[in-house]
Amino acid sequence: MKSAIKNLTIYSLFSSKPPPYHFPPLSKPSTFLTFSSGMEKSPPPSSSLSPSILVLGGKSSQENEFAKSLKDNFKNLTLPIEDSGVSVFLYDSDAEKKTYEVEEETFKIGTYMNSLSANRFGQFLIWSPRLSSTQDLIAKNFCELPIGAVCVADIQFKGRGRSRNVWESPAGCLLFSFTLQMDDGRILPLLQYVVSLAVVEALKDVCDAKGFPYLDLKIKWPNDLYLNGLKVGGVLCTSTYSSKKFSVSAGIGLNVNNEKPTTCLNAELRKLTSDACQLERENVLAAFFKRFESFFDTFSNQGFQALEELYYKAWLHSGQRVLIQEEKEGQLLEHAVTIQGLTPSGYLLAIGDDHQFYELHPDGNSLDFFKGLVRRKVQ
Ligand SMILES: O=C(O)CCCC[C@@H]1SC[C@@H]2NC(=O)N[C@@H]21
């Protein structure tokens, strides 16, 4: 295939080749370490700012033992300079209850753990009221954490978006990153779609379980989450390659409960029903891991094809007419195509009015879906 595109920006997961930089070889997940789980003094409320805290906790005694070992060996972790002063605590449900009395907005680890039914993802949790970026913490310490470990922050002050964008991360958003590994680099670029799909389906699951009306959360390709025409979330997947494995840090930001300046899931829910029907970040996160775990198994064993139908129901683009741009002999030509689906490598497949197939790549400078696309001919 010949590309007519110059200055093409390709997101990190669109490259099936190992990236040029590597983390050190992966160590075994340390869940076999044995320590007694201990109670810690109550962590301060999230309103106390710098230096922040990290709370480590697990679903089972095994993960709680790992939490203890990580706390004891905390100096081995690599923290972004902005987070270097953090204090580490082990999760303690009694202490958490006291914290709620002071601060309602904190992520409730107990509620999350009770709601979590996934078996492999989300079992080991790192929570912070205020962190530079969950993505940085997870990616920088991938080798020290068990696969499936999740880091949640109430507020990020250096949140990362795609294409080096800053991700605004105020209170009320569900902000998290988690770890996973994959062997097959050919399907790696499609993983971000599996993550987005799991968010959409998890939201339906929570609404179902609570008897809430459905929110029409949709995927705007490649990684945005839209509700009623407004962006309420995004997915960022980054990977490194070592010892024949891709180590992936998957980060998700979802605006559950902060309607300024646009909207959020709960604001849209209030329009449909009573004020009493409100989503909690803890339940959404637990439902996400349940969905993701199942989708990830399907994806790993059968490929993205097995999820494609569901994905196309969840995205905004089937049959969408899109204006694409092409530079020819110094002239900017624009013409319309109709989106058909995804190519095997995860780009958009479109058919032109000339019956020619096109593979559309995202323009790194602008994600204006109707203007900012570049094209590549499929032969
Ligand atoms: O650009 C996008 O649309 C993706 C944004 C992903 C943001 C999330 S918030 C949690 C995690 N931590 C980060 O720093 N970024 C991701």
The ligand as a Tripos MOL2 file, in Angstrom:
@<TRIPOS>MOLECULE
LIG
   16    17     1     0     0
SMALL
NO_CHARGES

@<TRIPOS>ATOM
      1 O1         -6.8300   12.2560   24.7450 O.co2     1 LIG1
      2 C1         -7.7140   11.4640   25.0960 C.2       1 LIG1
      3 O2         -8.8490   11.5310   24.6430 O.co2     1 LIG1
      4 C2         -7.4010   10.3830   26.1060 C.3       1 LIG1
      5 C3         -7.4180   10.9300   27.4920 C.3       1 LIG1
      6 C4         -7.1550    9.8960   28.5630 C.3       1 LIG1
      7 C5         -7.1350   10.5380   29.9350 C.3       1 LIG1
      8 C6         -6.9450    9.5520   31.0410 C.3       1 LIG1
      9 S1         -7.4210   10.2050   32.5850 S.3       1 LIG1
     10 C7         -6.7170    8.8320   33.3990 C.3       1 LIG1
     11 C8         -5.4150    8.5320   32.6940 C.3       1 LIG1
     12 N1         -4.3470    9.3290   33.2400 N.am      1 LIG1
     13 C9         -3.8870   10.2230   32.3650 C.2       1 LIG1
     14 O3         -2.9740   11.0330   32.6060 O.2       1 LIG1
     15 N2         -4.5380   10.1080   31.2110 N.am      1 LIG1
     16 C10        -5.5280    9.0520   31.2500 C.3       1 LIG1
@<TRIPOS>BOND
     1     1     2 2
     2     2     3 1
     3     2     4 1
     4     4     5 1
     5     5     6 1
     6     6     7 1
     7     7     8 1
     8     8     9 1
     9     8    16 1
    10     9    10 1
    11    10    11 1
    12    11    12 1
    13    11    16 1
    14    12    13 1
    15    13    14 2
    16    13    15 1
    17    15    16 1
@<TRIPOS>SUBSTRUCTURE
     1 LIG1         1 GROUP 0 **** ****
